[in-house]
Each structure stands twice: as C-alpha cells, then as structure tokens.
Amino acid sequence: MSVIIAMDDLELPCPNCKGEKHAFVNNKKEPCSKCDGKGVILTALGQTLLHFFKKHS
C-alpha cells in the first residue's frame, strides 16, 4: 500500500503575505513575520511530518 502526499497537503501560501514572502510594516517592506519570509506555512500534516523527520534524524 502506498500513500501519495501532495505539496498542498504539507504547506499553504501564507495568508498574511499571500505567498509574497514580505509584508509592509509602517510603509516599510520587511520579511513576513507570520511565515518568517518563506511565503508558506505548514499544515497540520506538514508539521507532523517535520516533527517525525527531526525526531528520527
């Protein structure tokens, strides 16, 4: 039995910066504080998978 996991199952565009990796704070362009400038946030499955890899590496 195999399981197929798509990237959309693991991460979603950041709702704060809408995937742009930056946001404007006081009219100044800065890395988005919600996604740390990555443009994406992990889903619950993505967080679980990341925790698993960190635990077993």
C-alpha positions as a LaTeX table, in Angstrom:
\begin{tabular}{lrrr}
\hline
Residue & $x$ (\AA) & $y$ (\AA) & $z$ (\AA) \\
\hline
Met1 & 0.00 & 0.00 & 0.00 \\
Ser2 & 1.37 & 3.42 & $-0.91$ \\
Val3 & 0.34 & 6.90 & 0.10 \\
Ile4 & 0.69 & 9.91 & $-2.17$ \\
Ile5 & 1.16 & 13.24 & $-0.42$ \\
Ala6 & 0.99 & 16.44 & $-2.47$ \\
Met7 & 2.77 & 19.65 & $-1.51$ \\
Asp8 & $-0.66$ & 21.23 & $-0.92$ \\
Asp9 & $-1.15$ & 18.66 & 1.83 \\
Leu10 & 2.02 & 19.90 & 3.58 \\
Glu11 & 2.11 & 23.65 & 3.07 \\
Leu12 & $-0.15$ & 26.51 & 2.03 \\
Pro13 & 0.54 & 30.09 & 0.92 \\
Cys14 & 0.86 & 32.37 & 3.92 \\
Pro15 & $-2.43$ & 34.21 & 4.45 \\
Asn16 & $-0.61$ & 37.24 & 5.86 \\
Cys17 & 1.70 & 37.94 & 2.89 \\
Lys18 & $-0.23$ & 35.82 & 0.35 \\
Gly19 & 2.95 & 33.94 & $-0.56$ \\
Glu20 & 4.94 & 37.10 & $-1.35$ \\
Lys21 & 7.46 & 36.44 & 1.47 \\
His22 & 7.30 & 40.04 & 2.67 \\
Ala23 & 4.81 & 42.42 & 4.21 \\
Phe24 & 4.70 & 46.14 & 4.72 \\
Val25 & 5.14 & 47.34 & 8.29 \\
Asn26 & 4.90 & 51.10 & 8.80 \\
Asn27 & 5.21 & 51.52 & 4.99 \\
Lys28 & 8.48 & 49.56 & 5.07 \\
Lys29 & 8.93 & 46.25 & 3.22 \\
Glu30 & 10.06 & 43.57 & 5.70 \\
Pro31 & 10.12 & 39.75 & 5.76 \\
Cys32 & 6.69 & 38.45 & 6.76 \\
Ser33 & 6.57 & 37.77 & 10.48 \\
Lys34 & 3.95 & 35.02 & 10.15 \\
Cys35 & 5.92 & 32.78 & 7.78 \\
Asp36 & 9.44 & 34.08 & 8.55 \\
Gly37 & 9.81 & 35.21 & 4.95 \\
Lys38 & 9.19 & 31.75 & 3.48 \\
Gly39 & 5.87 & 32.59 & 1.80 \\
Val40 & 4.26 & 29.39 & 3.06 \\
Ile41 & 3.01 & 27.96 & 6.33 \\
Leu42 & 2.89 & 24.29 & 7.27 \\
Thr43 & $-0.39$ & 22.44 & 7.52 \\
Ala44 & $-1.02$ & 20.10 & 10.45 \\
Leu45 & 0.23 & 17.20 & 8.32 \\
Gly46 & 3.33 & 19.18 & 7.34 \\
Gln47 & 4.10 & 19.94 & 10.99 \\
Thr48 & 3.64 & 16.28 & 11.93 \\
Leu49 & 5.92 & 15.10 & 9.13 \\
Leu50 & 8.59 & 17.68 & 10.02 \\
His51 & 8.48 & 16.62 & 13.68 \\
Phe52 & 8.85 & 12.97 & 12.62 \\
Phe53 & 11.91 & 13.71 & 10.47 \\
Lys54 & 13.56 & 15.80 & 13.16 \\
Lys55 & 12.93 & 13.09 & 15.76 \\
His56 & 14.43 & 10.34 & 13.62 \\
Ser57 & 17.43 & 12.11 & 12.12 \\
\hline
\end{tabular}
